[in-house]
Amino acid sequence: MKPVITPAESARLDRASTVPAAALMEAAGFAVAIAARLGYGDSVAVLTGKGNNGGDGWVAAFHLARRGAKVIVHEFARPSPGSLADSMRSRALDAGIRVLAINALWEPSLIIDAVFGVGFTGQLPAAIVPWTESGVPVLAVDLPSGVEGGTGGVDGAAFAAQRTVTFHALKPAHLVGPGADYCGLVTVVDIGLTGERPLWLFAEMSDAPIRGRDRHAHKWSVGSVAVVGGSAGMSGAPVLAARAAMAAGAGAVTVVGPGAAMGAIPPELLSQTVGGGDRFAGGDEDAVLELATRFDVLVLGPGAGSSSDATLADIAARWPGPIVVDADGLRAIANDSRIAERRAPTVLTPHAGELETLRSYPGESAPDIARRYRAVLVEKGNPSFVHWEETWVVTSGGPELATIGTGDVLAGIIGAFLAVGQPPAVAARSAVYWHGVAGAKLRSARTLTASLLVDAVARTLAAVPTGATE
């Protein structure tokens, strides 16, 4: 777990720290100098602004020059007289470091961008823009200039860094928005700050536990999942979810679907049909609930179609156990107050379009939606977020998961992890993490399909080191 903090929180930590400000700046600038020595050559242009970010740049310039690098500082703005950044500037000048105007371009082996940092908003000044177009590798201090720290927004030119050195904690722009693509490899350096109030928590492998099986386990003791869905032309969706639940460790999985829409079922899955139509109809909820009674968890919605909303909503409201609502199920339960009244865990898994359906008013935030439904909410995307009492950000997957059926796979994994008794937020976070890892392993494949992803999930979870499981 790593904290992700806002620019405002970063500034608060600086002000509240009991570590002398000079020691913080020295540690930050020295870390930048160390990073600059990692294979970038010995000629460095350091671009500085007037604030603490610029002060970090002056410290880096000082240490790089002491170690024999050719260093030229290009000063966009001078620090305020008497400020800490100004004292670092004076030390560097006393050491003989050369200073040129910001518009005196040359071709160093590395540019250190220490102009603005995480507090930047708006557009880069015109004098800096040519440096962003130089083609020279860039090492950014805290955040590439031109990127808004709180949103990852980019309005016009920005430095595209090969590497970013940030301090104490990640910031939102390192992970979201177009700005995340400008950061390159992000290194977080501990400079002695403490007491952060995170906006998000960044999920690592240790935050994605997997429960193993004891030697007395049998198919009904290791979790069972019923996947309810399917309709004409979409019979594959519930099968993918069911296969994923098996791949993620469930001992027994069934597909419950309309009689005329049930496609071919793999032999490892159970299947049960309701009625003779090609989609669920009014009155089918009693039969579905009866067929699912023996199973621990319900995954509701994959491929169910748009004409079954009332039936799906009734199933969700009446099901007494944990439930994962996905795909067409999300539209069916949108703004249904009965969902918040459920006593068992609820997990909702919307992508961006489905999230709009769940909103009760324009702009309602995902955490607020989760609170209103009293549900864990998985906000699928790149990155994905898991909202409950805390918000976790998960970056293990990538654009390779933007393929039809991969959401069904994720719903099945969540169902399996819930079925073995993981707390709902942990089950969702772990599922999103390992779903992403499995997808990343297929990144080099010419084509990623949901079926290939299911197989990759099984291989990935089987290979998880024992120490990473519960």
C-alpha positions as CSV (number, residue, x, y, z in Angstrom):
1,M,0.0,0.0,0.0
2,K,1.2,3.4,-0.9
3,P,-0.6,6.7,-0.1
4,V,-1.7,9.0,-2.9
5,I,-1.9,12.6,-1.8
6,T,-3.2,15.9,-3.3
7,P,-0.9,18.9,-4.1
8,A,-2.6,20.7,-1.2
9,E,-1.8,17.8,1.2
10,S,1.8,17.8,0.0
11,A,2.1,21.5,0.8
12,R,0.5,20.9,4.2
13,L,3.0,18.2,5.0
14,D,5.9,20.5,4.2
15,R,4.5,23.2,6.5
16,A,3.7,20.8,9.3
17,S,7.0,18.9,9.2
18,T,9.3,19.0,12.2
19,V,12.2,18.3,9.9
20,P,14.0,21.6,9.0
21,A,12.9,22.8,5.6
22,A,16.5,23.0,4.5
23,A,17.0,19.3,5.2
24,L,13.9,18.4,3.2
25,M,15.1,20.4,0.2
26,E,18.6,19.0,0.5
27,A,17.2,15.4,0.6
28,A,14.9,16.1,-2.4
29,G,17.5,17.7,-4.6
30,F,20.1,15.1,-3.7
31,A,17.7,12.3,-4.8
32,V,17.2,14.1,-8.1
33,A,20.9,14.3,-8.6
34,I,21.3,10.6,-7.9
35,A,18.5,9.8,-10.5
36,A,20.2,12.1,-13.0
37,R,23.4,10.0,-12.8
38,L,21.6,6.8,-13.9
39,G,22.7,6.5,-17.5
40,Y,21.8,10.0,-18.8
41,G,25.3,11.3,-19.6
42,D,27.3,14.1,-18.0
43,S,25.8,17.3,-19.5
44,V,22.8,18.6,-17.8
45,A,20.5,21.6,-18.3
46,V,18.6,22.3,-15.1
47,L,15.5,24.5,-15.6
48,T,14.4,26.2,-12.4
49,G,11.4,28.3,-11.2
50,K,11.1,30.5,-8.2
51,G,9.5,28.1,-5.7
52,N,10.6,25.1,-3.8
53,N,10.6,23.0,-6.9
54,G,13.2,25.3,-8.3
55,G,15.1,25.1,-5.0
56,D,15.3,21.3,-5.5
57,G,16.7,21.9,-8.9
58,W,19.4,24.2,-7.5
59,V,20.4,21.5,-5.0
60,A,20.5,18.9,-7.7
61,A,22.7,21.2,-9.9
62,F,25.1,21.7,-7.0
63,H,25.6,18.0,-6.3
64,L,25.8,17.1,-10.0
65,A,28.5,19.7,-10.5
66,R,30.5,18.4,-7.5
67,R,30.5,15.0,-9.2
68,G,32.0,16.3,-12.4
69,A,28.9,16.8,-14.6
70,K,28.7,19.8,-16.9
71,V,25.7,21.7,-15.5
72,I,24.0,24.8,-16.7
73,V,21.0,26.3,-14.9
74,H,18.4,28.0,-17.0
75,E,16.5,30.3,-14.6
76,F,12.9,30.9,-15.6
77,A,12.2,32.9,-12.4
78,R,14.5,33.8,-9.6
79,P,13.5,32.8,-6.0
80,S,12.3,35.4,-3.7
81,P,15.3,37.1,-1.9
82,G,16.0,35.5,1.5
83,S,13.9,32.4,0.7
84,L,15.3,28.9,1.2
85,A,15.3,28.3,-2.6
86,D,17.4,31.6,-2.9
87,S,19.9,30.3,-0.4
88,M,20.3,27.1,-2.4
89,R,20.8,29.2,-5.5
90,S,23.5,31.2,-3.8
91,R,25.3,28.1,-2.8
92,A,25.3,26.7,-6.4
93,L,26.5,30.1,-7.8
94,D,29.3,30.2,-5.2
95,A,30.3,26.7,-6.5
96,G,30.8,28.2,-10.0
97,I,27.7,26.8,-11.6
98,R,26.9,28.7,-14.8
99,V,23.5,30.3,-15.4
100,L,21.9,31.2,-18.7
101,A,18.6,32.6,-19.8
102,I,15.7,30.3,-20.2
103,N,15.7,30.9,-24.0
104,A,19.4,29.9,-24.4
105,L,18.7,26.4,-25.7
106,W,21.5,23.8,-26.3
107,E,21.6,20.0,-26.5
108,P,22.6,18.5,-23.1
109,S,22.3,14.8,-22.5
110,L,19.6,15.5,-19.9
111,I,17.1,18.2,-19.0
112,I,16.0,18.4,-15.3
113,D,12.6,20.0,-15.2
114,A,12.4,21.9,-11.8
115,V,10.2,24.7,-13.0
116,F,6.8,24.3,-11.4
117,G,6.1,20.9,-9.8
118,V,2.7,19.6,-8.4
119,G,1.2,23.0,-7.8
120,F,1.1,23.9,-11.5
121,T,-2.2,24.9,-13.2
122,G,-2.9,26.4,-16.6
123,Q,-0.5,26.6,-19.6
124,L,3.2,26.6,-19.7
125,P,4.8,30.0,-20.4
126,A,5.9,30.4,-24.0
127,A,9.6,30.8,-23.0
128,I,9.6,27.2,-21.7
129,V,7.7,25.5,-24.5
130,P,10.8,25.1,-26.8
131,W,12.5,22.9,-24.2
132,T,9.5,20.5,-24.3
133,E,10.2,20.0,-28.0
134,S,13.9,19.5,-27.8
135,G,13.9,15.7,-27.9
136,V,16.4,15.5,-25.0
137,P,15.5,13.1,-22.2
138,V,13.8,14.7,-19.3
139,L,14.0,14.1,-15.6
140,A,11.0,15.8,-13.8
141,V,11.1,17.0,-10.3
142,D,7.9,15.9,-8.5
143,L,5.8,16.3,-11.7
144,P,6.5,17.3,-15.3
145,S,5.8,21.0,-15.8
146,G,2.6,21.5,-17.8
147,V,0.7,18.8,-15.9
148,E,-1.9,19.7,-13.3
149,G,-1.0,17.8,-10.1
150,G,-4.6,17.3,-8.9
151,T,-6.2,16.1,-12.1
152,G,-3.5,15.0,-14.5
153,G,-4.8,17.6,-17.0
154,V,-2.6,19.0,-19.7
155,D,-3.5,22.2,-21.5
156,G,-1.1,22.7,-24.3
157,A,2.6,21.9,-24.0
158,A,4.1,19.8,-21.2
159,F,7.4,18.0,-20.6
160,A,7.3,14.3,-21.5
161,A,9.6,12.9,-18.9
162,Q,11.5,9.6,-19.1
163,R,11.5,9.6,-15.3
164,T,9.9,11.6,-12.5
165,V,11.2,11.8,-9.0
166,T,8.5,12.6,-6.5
167,F,8.7,13.0,-2.7
168,H,7.0,11.1,0.1
169,A,3.9,10.0,-1.9
170,L,2.4,9.6,-5.3
171,K,0.1,12.5,-6.5
172,P,-3.1,12.0,-8.6
173,A,-1.4,13.2,-11.8
174,H,1.1,10.4,-11.7
175,L,-1.8,8.0,-12.1
176,V,-4.8,9.6,-13.9
177,G,-5.6,11.9,-16.8
178,P,-3.3,12.5,-19.8
179,G,-0.6,13.8,-17.5
180,A,0.1,10.2,-16.3
181,D,1.5,9.5,-19.7
182,Y,4.0,12.4,-19.4
183,C,5.6,11.1,-16.1
184,G,7.5,8.1,-17.4
185,L,8.9,5.9,-14.6
186,V,7.9,7.4,-11.3
187,T,10.2,7.0,-8.3
188,V,8.9,7.9,-4.8
189,V,11.6,9.2,-2.4
190,D,11.3,9.3,1.3
191,I,12.6,12.7,2.5
192,G,11.4,12.5,6.1
193,L,7.7,13.6,5.9
194,T,5.1,11.9,7.9
195,G,1.4,12.1,8.8
196,E,-0.2,12.2,5.4
197,R,-4.0,12.2,4.8
198,P,-4.3,10.1,1.7
199,L,-6.8,10.9,-1.1
200,W,-6.4,7.3,-2.3
201,L,-4.4,4.2,-1.5
202,F,-2.3,2.6,-4.2
203,A,-2.7,-1.2,-4.4
204,E,0.3,-3.5,-4.4
205,M,0.5,-7.3,-4.5
206,S,0.5,-7.5,-0.7
207,D,-2.9,-5.6,-0.8
208,A,-4.5,-8.3,-3.0
209,P,-4.7,-11.5,-0.9
210,I,-5.8,-14.8,-2.2
211,R,-7.2,-17.5,0.1
212,G,-5.7,-20.9,-0.2
213,R,-7.4,-24.3,0.4
214,D,-6.8,-26.6,3.3
215,R,-6.3,-30.3,2.8
216,H,-9.9,-31.0,3.9
217,A,-11.5,-28.8,1.3
218,H,-14.3,-30.0,-1.0
219,K,-16.1,-28.2,-3.8
220,W,-18.8,-26.7,-1.6
221,S,-16.4,-25.6,1.1
222,V,-14.2,-23.4,-1.1
223,G,-16.9,-21.2,-2.4
224,S,-19.8,-21.6,-4.9
225,V,-21.1,-19.0,-7.4
226,A,-24.3,-18.7,-9.5
227,V,-24.0,-16.5,-12.5
228,V,-27.4,-15.2,-13.7
229,G,-27.6,-13.8,-17.1
230,G,-27.7,-14.4,-20.9
231,S,-30.1,-13.5,-23.6
232,A,-30.4,-13.9,-27.3
233,G,-27.0,-13.1,-28.9
234,M,-25.3,-12.8,-25.5
235,S,-25.1,-16.3,-24.2
236,G,-21.3,-16.2,-23.9
237,A,-21.2,-13.4,-21.3
238,P,-22.4,-15.5,-18.3
239,V,-20.3,-18.4,-19.4
240,L,-17.2,-16.2,-19.3
241,A,-18.1,-15.0,-15.8
242,A,-18.6,-18.5,-14.7
243,R,-15.4,-19.8,-16.2
244,A,-13.5,-16.9,-14.5
245,A,-15.1,-17.8,-11.1
246,M,-13.8,-21.4,-11.6
247,A,-10.4,-20.1,-12.6
248,A,-10.2,-17.9,-9.5
249,G,-10.8,-20.8,-7.2
250,A,-14.6,-21.4,-6.8
251,G,-15.4,-25.0,-6.2
252,A,-18.8,-25.1,-7.9
253,V,-20.2,-22.6,-10.4
254,T,-23.5,-22.7,-12.3
255,V,-24.9,-20.6,-15.1
256,V,-28.6,-19.7,-14.7
257,G,-30.2,-18.4,-17.9
258,P,-33.2,-18.3,-20.1
259,G,-34.0,-21.7,-21.7
260,A,-33.8,-20.5,-25.3
261,A,-30.6,-18.4,-24.8
262,M,-28.4,-21.0,-23.1
263,G,-25.4,-21.6,-25.2
264,A,-22.8,-24.4,-25.1
265,I,-21.7,-24.9,-21.5
266,P,-18.1,-26.1,-20.7
267,P,-18.2,-29.5,-18.9
268,E,-16.7,-28.1,-15.7
269,L,-19.7,-25.8,-15.2
270,L,-23.2,-26.5,-14.0
271,S,-26.1,-25.0,-15.8
272,Q,-29.8,-24.4,-15.1
273,T,-32.5,-22.9,-17.3
274,V,-35.5,-20.8,-16.5
275,G,-38.5,-20.7,-18.8
276,G,-38.4,-21.3,-22.6
277,G,-37.7,-17.7,-23.8
278,D,-34.6,-16.1,-25.0
279,R,-34.4,-13.6,-22.1
280,F,-35.7,-13.4,-18.6
281,A,-39.3,-12.4,-18.2
282,G,-41.5,-11.2,-15.4
283,G,-42.1,-13.9,-12.8
284,D,-38.8,-15.6,-13.5
285,E,-37.3,-14.2,-10.4
286,D,-38.8,-16.9,-8.1
287,A,-37.4,-19.7,-10.2
288,V,-33.9,-18.0,-10.4
289,L,-33.7,-17.5,-6.7
290,E,-34.8,-21.1,-6.0
291,L,-32.2,-22.5,-8.4
292,A,-29.4,-20.3,-6.9
293,T,-30.3,-21.2,-3.3
294,R,-27.4,-23.6,-2.8
295,F,-24.8,-21.2,-4.0
296,D,-22.9,-18.7,-1.8
297,V,-22.7,-15.7,-4.2
298,L,-24.7,-14.4,-7.1
299,V,-23.2,-12.7,-10.1
300,L,-26.0,-10.9,-11.7
301,G,-26.3,-9.3,-15.2
302,P,-23.8,-10.5,-17.7
303,G,-25.5,-10.6,-21.1
304,A,-29.0,-10.4,-19.6
305,G,-30.2,-7.7,-22.1
306,S,-32.2,-4.6,-21.6
307,S,-35.7,-6.1,-21.5
308,S,-35.2,-8.0,-18.2
309,D,-34.6,-5.0,-15.9
310,A,-37.6,-5.5,-13.6
311,T,-36.8,-9.2,-13.1
312,L,-33.1,-8.5,-12.5
313,A,-33.9,-5.7,-10.0
314,D,-36.2,-8.0,-8.0
315,I,-33.6,-10.7,-8.0
316,A,-30.9,-8.3,-6.7
317,A,-33.3,-7.0,-4.0
318,R,-34.4,-10.4,-2.8
319,W,-31.2,-12.4,-3.0
320,P,-30.1,-12.9,0.7
321,G,-26.4,-13.4,0.1
322,P,-23.4,-11.5,-1.3
323,I,-24.0,-10.3,-4.9
324,V,-21.9,-8.9,-7.7
325,V,-24.0,-6.7,-10.1
326,D,-22.4,-6.2,-13.5
327,A,-23.3,-5.2,-17.0
328,D,-27.1,-5.2,-17.7
329,G,-27.7,-5.8,-14.0
330,L,-26.4,-2.3,-13.2
331,R,-28.9,-0.6,-15.4
332,A,-31.6,-2.7,-13.9
333,I,-30.8,-1.7,-10.3
334,A,-30.1,2.0,-11.0
335,N,-31.6,4.2,-8.4
336,D,-33.5,1.2,-6.9
337,S,-33.6,2.1,-3.1
338,R,-34.0,-1.6,-2.2
339,I,-30.3,-2.2,-3.0
340,A,-29.2,0.0,-0.2
341,E,-31.5,-1.9,2.2
342,R,-29.8,-5.3,1.5
343,R,-28.1,-6.8,4.5
344,A,-25.5,-8.9,2.6
345,P,-22.6,-7.4,0.7
346,T,-23.2,-5.8,-2.6
347,V,-20.4,-5.1,-5.2
348,L,-21.2,-2.9,-8.3
349,T,-18.8,-3.0,-11.2
350,P,-19.5,-0.2,-13.7
351,H,-17.4,1.1,-16.5
352,A,-17.6,4.9,-17.2
353,G,-20.9,4.6,-19.2
354,E,-22.5,2.4,-16.6
355,L,-21.4,4.8,-13.9
356,E,-23.5,7.5,-15.5
357,T,-26.5,5.2,-15.3
358,L,-26.0,4.8,-11.5
359,R,-25.8,8.5,-10.8
360,S,-28.8,10.2,-9.2
361,Y,-27.6,13.6,-10.4
362,P,-25.0,14.9,-12.8
363,G,-21.5,14.9,-11.3
364,E,-22.3,12.6,-8.4
365,S,-18.9,11.2,-7.4
366,A,-18.2,7.5,-7.4
367,P,-17.6,7.4,-3.6
368,D,-20.9,9.1,-3.1
369,I,-22.6,6.5,-5.3
370,A,-21.0,3.7,-3.3
371,R,-22.3,5.3,-0.1
372,R,-25.8,5.7,-1.5
373,Y,-26.1,2.1,-2.6
374,R,-24.2,0.9,0.5
375,A,-22.1,-1.1,-1.9
376,V,-18.5,-1.6,-2.8
377,L,-18.1,0.1,-6.2
378,V,-15.5,-1.0,-8.7
379,E,-14.9,1.9,-11.1
380,K,-13.4,0.1,-14.1
381,G,-10.9,1.9,-16.2
382,N,-7.2,2.6,-16.6
383,P,-6.5,2.8,-13.7
384,S,-9.4,1.2,-11.9
385,F,-10.7,2.4,-8.5
386,V,-12.4,0.4,-5.7
387,H,-14.6,2.7,-3.5
388,W,-15.7,1.7,0.0
389,E,-14.7,3.2,3.3
390,E,-11.4,4.1,1.5
391,T,-10.7,4.5,-2.2
392,W,-8.0,2.2,-3.7
393,V,-6.4,2.8,-7.1
394,V,-5.3,-0.3,-9.0
395,T,-2.9,0.1,-12.0
396,S,-1.9,-3.5,-12.6
397,G,-3.9,-3.7,-15.9
398,G,-3.8,-1.6,-19.0
399,P,-5.5,-0.8,-22.3
400,E,-5.2,-4.5,-23.4
401,L,-8.3,-5.1,-21.1
402,A,-10.4,-2.8,-23.4
403,T,-11.9,-5.9,-25.0
404,I,-15.4,-7.3,-25.0
405,G,-16.0,-9.8,-22.3
406,T,-13.1,-8.8,-19.9
407,G,-15.6,-7.2,-17.6
408,D,-17.5,-10.4,-17.3
409,V,-14.3,-12.1,-16.4
410,L,-13.7,-9.6,-13.6
411,A,-17.2,-10.1,-12.2
412,G,-16.6,-13.8,-12.0
413,I,-13.3,-13.4,-10.2
414,I,-14.9,-11.0,-7.6
415,G,-17.7,-13.6,-7.1
416,A,-15.1,-16.3,-6.4
417,F,-13.2,-14.2,-3.9
418,L,-16.4,-13.3,-2.2
419,A,-17.5,-16.9,-2.0
420,V,-14.5,-17.9,0.0
421,G,-15.4,-15.3,2.6
422,Q,-13.1,-12.4,1.8
423,P,-14.5,-9.0,3.0
424,P,-16.3,-7.4,0.0
425,A,-13.8,-4.5,-0.5
426,V,-10.8,-6.9,-0.2
427,A,-12.4,-9.3,-2.6
428,A,-13.0,-6.5,-5.1
429,R,-9.6,-5.0,-4.8
430,S,-7.8,-8.4,-5.0
431,A,-9.9,-9.3,-8.1
432,V,-9.2,-6.1,-9.9
433,Y,-5.5,-6.4,-9.1
434,W,-5.1,-10.0,-10.4
435,H,-7.4,-9.4,-13.3
436,G,-5.0,-6.7,-14.4
437,V,-1.9,-8.8,-13.8
438,A,-3.3,-11.6,-16.0
439,G,-4.2,-9.1,-18.7
440,A,-0.7,-7.6,-18.6
441,K,0.8,-11.0,-19.2
442,L,-1.1,-11.1,-22.4
443,R,0.0,-7.6,-23.4
444,S,2.5,-8.9,-26.0
445,A,-0.1,-11.2,-27.6
446,R,-1.4,-10.1,-31.0
447,T,-5.0,-10.4,-29.8
448,L,-6.4,-10.5,-26.3
449,T,-9.8,-12.2,-26.0
450,A,-11.8,-12.8,-22.9
451,S,-11.4,-16.5,-23.2
452,L,-7.6,-16.2,-23.3
453,L,-7.9,-13.9,-20.3
454,V,-9.7,-16.6,-18.3
455,D,-6.9,-19.0,-18.9
456,A,-4.3,-16.4,-18.0
457,V,-6.2,-15.7,-14.7
458,A,-5.9,-19.4,-13.8
459,R,-2.2,-19.5,-14.6
460,T,-1.5,-16.3,-12.8
461,L,-3.2,-17.2,-9.6
462,A,-1.6,-20.7,-9.6
463,A,1.8,-19.0,-9.8
464,V,1.3,-16.6,-6.9
465,P,3.9,-17.1,-4.2
466,T,2.7,-18.7,-1.0
467,G,3.6,-15.6,1.0
468,A,1.2,-13.5,-1.1
469,T,-1.8,-15.6,-0.1
470,E,-3.9,-15.6,3.1
